[in-house]
Amino acid sequence: MMDAFEMLQELLAQGQFELILPEAFETAKLMDKLRLVYLMNDAVESFLVFHQVKMTGSYQSDYEGELDASLQKDGDGYVLSVWQGECVVTLFFKRLELEVHLYEYSGIGHFWMKGDEDLRVLEYQIAILRDKSHYLGEEYCTEKERQLASLVDFPPLNACSYPAVPKQYRVGSEDLKEVAPEAIKLMEAFAVKAKDRELIQLLRLYEGFPKPVIAKQIAKLLKKKKHEKITQLISECLKEENKKYPRRTFSKEADKNLNQLLKKAEAKRLEFKKKGIRAEVFREEPFTMAQDDLDFHVYLLIWQNGWHKKRVTVEEIK
């Protein structure tokens, strides 16, 4: 695992420098701590925290260009200067530490792309799981999560086949075309558990000949009703691993409003269940740092099977 200073260098090299300024912020005033966003997604909110810190210069919160930075030891402290174009901001601090908050993410669903929403939700959850493991270290994941994260390198299910976000927002999608042997092995294990002989045979062929044409065949199978058990098992496995993580909490009123929507969605889910229709509740929620902009959405993902293909619909609960 990288230490906090290595993480800082990584952020700056990527052109990322987003400070969370306190409400009563004053330039050159000594603060106990100042947070710099490190990794923020639905699974984790993490920060690099400067302790006993003063900030001088001009910080541009909306700057999106290239950065230049200099970090130096200064007696028993450090000096970090960051150039945002022609503006420079300097932090004088005593200590730098990583702060991490892990959250339950198996109930999170974003529906930015139409069609095959169940597979896209799964792709998204696996992707943020991999980011948690990659940027923070494997110690922030359970053993099963570390295994599931390998499915990012499984083209029939990753962003190559079922991207959760539009193309302009995808980063490094070219790197996802190669399949990892451990990902195939894990999918084989799920296929065996699902007793899906057709998929087992195709996965073994893919293991010997990891070609895009076979990946496309597997991706097509995952859309079909007769093969949905395997993705259902993956989803259930994620839910089981998520039991150790807390939900985000907000203000008392905001939590009450969200819980009312979730209760309404659950009641509707049970109505569908009585009719023999599978449905699952998903939610969208802001980061805890965005307490002034609380925007919640609750959805039902509904499986209405046809003869061969799954037909998945999304209904927002108002």
C-alpha positions, 0 to 999 in steps of 0.5 A: 500500500502507498503511504499518504505522500505517495498518494498525494504525488499520484493525485497531483500527477493526474492533475487532481487537487480538490480541497474541501474548505471549511465554511469559516475559512480564512487565508493564512489562518492556522487550521487543525486539518484541511481535507483534499479529496482522494477517492470518492465513489459510491463505495468509499469517500477518502481524503488526504488530511493536512494537519496543523495547516495554513494556506496562502495564495489563491486556490481556484476550486473550478480549475481544470487545467494542468498542475505544477507542484512542489513538495519540500520538507521544512523543519518539522513540517512540509510546504506544498505549492501547487500552480493552477495556471498562473495562480499558486496556492501554498500549504504549510502543514505538519502531518499528512494522513489518509482518512477513509470512510467505507460504505455499502454500495450493493444497493446503489444503482445509476441508470444513465444508459438504456437497455440491459440495466441489470448488467450495467448496474453490476458492471458499475458496482464491480468497477467502483469495487476495483477502484477501491482496491486499486487506489486504497489497497486490498486491506480495504476489501474483504477476500471475496471483494478482492476476487469479485474485483477481478471481473473488471477484466472480464470483457463480456461483463465489463464496460466493453459490453455493458458500460454503465456510463456514456462513452465520453465519461469512460476512462481507460476502456481500451485497457478492458479488452484483455481478459484475466485468467482469474476472472474466467475462473471466477465466472466458471465457479459461478456458472458451476454453481448455477448449473449452467452447462452451456456457459461453462463450456463457452467459458472453458473455450474462452479460457483456451482462446481468449478472443473478442468473438467468444467474449461477444458470444458470452456477453449475448448469453448473459442477456438471456433469461436462461442464463440470468442465474449467474449474474444473480449469484454475483449480485447476491455475493456482492450484497453478502459482502456489503453487510459489513459496511454502513449506509451513508447518513445525512440530516435527520430530515433527509434520512427520513425522506429517503427512508420513506421513498425506500419503504414505498419502493419495498412495498411495491417490490413485494407486490411484484413478488406476489405476482411472481415478478422479480424486482429490486430496489436501488437508490442514488444518493450524494456524498456525505460532504455534499450536505447542502445539495441532497438529491436522492432518487429511488428506483425499482429494477423490474425483471419481466421475462420474455420467452428468450431474452430478459426484459428489464424496466426501471421505475422511479419511485416518487 
